[in-house]
Amino acid sequence: MDREIGYKVKRYDELIDFLRKSPKQKVATICYAENGGHFLFLLRKKEPFTGYLVPPGGHVEKDEDVESAIRREFLEETGLEIVDLKLKMVTSEIGPEHYNWILFIFTGKTNGSDFVESDEGKLVWVKKDEILRANLSPIDKLLVPYILDETDIVWKAEIEYSEEKQIVRWWVEEL
């Protein structure tokens, strides 16, 4: 898909190549989707981030573009469609198994508020002003202020995890 993403790259596939630090990194997407001042989160049943609230999303399949992947994954996990989809951040993450990602993070709105149950975990709505007090993963708590900053800036984050799945280093800059 051709689209202006940042000053260094023009397409998602170029951005993946630009950010890739290891062949172990998988490409995935998540979306912070809002409806009526609440954001939809999933209480994860499995790694990564078991037991934490995370935005719905998942893997980008072979020959699938990033935006199609987030729309498909979000619909599969919630039964809801996303509108007003906007790329807010891309992360390059390295670490132990299940912690090697190139992750496209979107914001959007849902087409309703009645979700279907997910095999991935329990879905819950969280008020926007309570997100940072919710049971988010440590890295999500660091990144949320950038993702929900209400600007048109697309951010790039680099994250490294220890074998114990702790954040060793991270930084964020404008893409």
Summary of the structure (lengths in Angstrom):
residues: 175
radius of gyration: 15.0
end to end distance: 17.7
largest distance: 40.0
contacts: 534
relative contact order: 0.22
helix: 21%
strand: 41%
